[in-house]
Every structure is written in C-alpha cells, then in structure tokens.
Amino acid sequence: MLKAAFVTDAPRIAGSEHWLKQILPLLIPYGIQPTLLVPNRPSLLSLAHDLSEKGIEVIPYRRFTDAVFHQTFDLWVVQAWKGWTYYTLLPRLSRPRIALIHDQLEYHYPMGLKRLYQVLYMLEKALPLHKADLLITVSKWGAKHLKKLGLRNVVGAPNGVDVNRFYPAKEGERRELRSRFNFHRFTVLVPGRFAMEKNQITSVLVAKEVPEIDFVFVGDDDSSIGWTARTIAKIYNLTNIRFMGPRSDMPELYRASDAVLQPTLAENQSLVTLEAMASGLPVITTPIPAQAELIQDRVEGLLVPPQPLRLAKALRCLFHHPTLAQRLGQAARAKILSAHTLDRSALCLSAALKGEERACASTV
C-alpha cells in the first residue's frame, strides 16, 4: 500500500475540498492509503470529520513545522490556495513531491486584466511549481495550459461527480420537488459563489431580457458581487429572480430545475457543470476552453458568449423547444457516465500518483 500525504492550506471548504472529501476514500482500492494534513480551523472541522468517518487519517496543523516536516510518507501531494505554500513546502519535502492543481489558470477578462493575471500567476505559482516532480491538474486543457507556461511532467486527471447523488429526476419526484421549491414556470438555476469570474451580473441582466423565465441564484452571496447583483435586480424590479444563498440540497435543486446558466469567465474543470450534466440538465455556458472540453455546442449543452442578449436568446430556444432541452440533458448525462464519474476520476488520479499515467486516457 502506497502511503500518500495530501497537504492543503485551505482556509475554508470550497470546491477543491469537496473534491478531496469525495476522492481520497476511493484511492484505497487502487493501492493508495491517503492521509490529509489540514489547517486546524473551525471552518474545516466538517471536512476532517467526514473523512475520518470514512477511515481517512486527518492530521490538523497550525503551522507547517508543527506536522508537515515531521511526517514520513511514500509521496507528498500539495494542494495549495496560496503560492507561498508552494514556495515553502516544495523545496523541503522529500521526493516524490507532487502538486495537485485546481486553479482556474486563465481568466477571460478584457485583455489588460487577462495579461495582468497571467503575469501574477507566473510569479505567484508557476515559478515554485518547477520544484515539483509531477503536476496533476483536473482537466486536459489545464494540463496543456501549464505546459505552455514552461512546466513539465504535467498530467490531466479529470474531475468526476457522484452520479448516484446527482441524477435526473423521475416525473413524480420532479413534481414534488418543484412544489417544495415553489417552481412554477420554466426555471433556470444559476449556481456558484458570487465572484467576478462567475459573472452573476450578466445572469441578472439576462433575466431582465426574459421575464417569462424564472431565475434562481444559489451560492455564497455575501460579497460585493452579491450585493451588486441584488441591487441591479431591485433597480429593474426583476420579479423573476430569487436569491436562495448557499444550500445543502443542490442535487434536489438541480432535479427541480429546467436548465443551468453559467456565463463563467474562468474554470479549470467546473464541478457545477459536472453536477448539472449528471442531473440531466442542459447547460448554457461560455465557450472558454475548460467548458468546451466538457460540452460540445448543441450536443451536450449550448456554448454562448457571455453577452446578455445572446444568452437570453439561447434560453428562449430551450424554453420554446423542450425536446431540444431534453436531448441535450440526456447527452450530458451520458457524457458524465462515460468519462466523469468519481470512480473514473479516482482511477486517473491513482494512475498518475503511481506513475502509470497511460492507464487513463485523459493523460496529456
């Protein structure tokens, strides 16, 4: 059994931490015994508890010197939010040392901001990543992008989703869920934390253009972007918008909805997109590389530039052509079942960790 230490500097639970919670227990059947070293923070207690319940050892630390440098493992895997973590850990850990990268890597903002982010990423993270023996990221596009930055030994191990938790609703269940959530018209779910790159402002402006469609925003909205989105909705008196805040019942919300709108400007491999596709929903999203890797336009969803009028037109198309929406949702579910299950993701990650990358077709 290969003993692997996963180290995170996460200040709170976000998508990458949910990923750890799901994936780490699945590595054991592939001959890898994971241990998670995690900051000793109240915000991470539920992550530590859930993994411990699944038989994964969790070691809390206050400083890296408290735990990280006093442990012995067969390999080290660093999943960092902050670049200084790479600068601090990678030169000092015993080999093999691996970086696991969920970063969005590229932001499709106006050109000046996009260039600025590229420079900042090079300085903050790409430079210390040269100290890693292997880089693993969660998409084929992401692996190619890192190679373009001059990094070597890069592997793409795609994200996966729990298809037994996220699945299409049956008719009776759907009626009950729509009644529970008070969904009465064609309802578009807009999931994700409120941040500039998630582009909820555009989604609000889309809602202004299609008053015959209801929009439900779900996710942490206590940011300036959240305040701005709510303010715009009030200014235009948009009665077809609901802000539900963060929720723990996302699978049910997907099953009660008719479509997902995601005019995102930055992704690596989006868990929201995977969850929606697994739930059999058509996804309307932007044609940035990470999204185009998951969705072929008019096959598994719709790829539309993040312009309110064009997105509104796409939603109207689904609204007036339910058979198209159904076909896209069915193809999306099939794509997930064939390439993006949790078991598939665990297989690819374990193969990369053991140096058997060719066992996974997603390696680049």
Secondary structure by P-SEA (a helix, b strand, c coil): cbbbbbbbbcccccaaaaaaaccccccccccbbbbbbbcccccaaaaaaaaaaacbbbbbbcccccccccccccbbbbbcccaaaaacccccccccbbbbccccccccccaaaaaaaaaaaaaccccccccccbbbcccaaaaaaaaaacccbbbbbbbbccccccccccaaaaaaaaaaaccccbbbbbccccccccaaaaaaaaaaacccbbbbbbcccccaaaaaaaaaaaaaccccccccccccaaaaaaaaccccccccccccccaaaaaaaaabbbbbbcccaaaaacccccccbbbbcccaaaaaaaaaaaaacaaaaaaaaaaaaaaaaacccaaaaaaaaaaaaacccccccccc
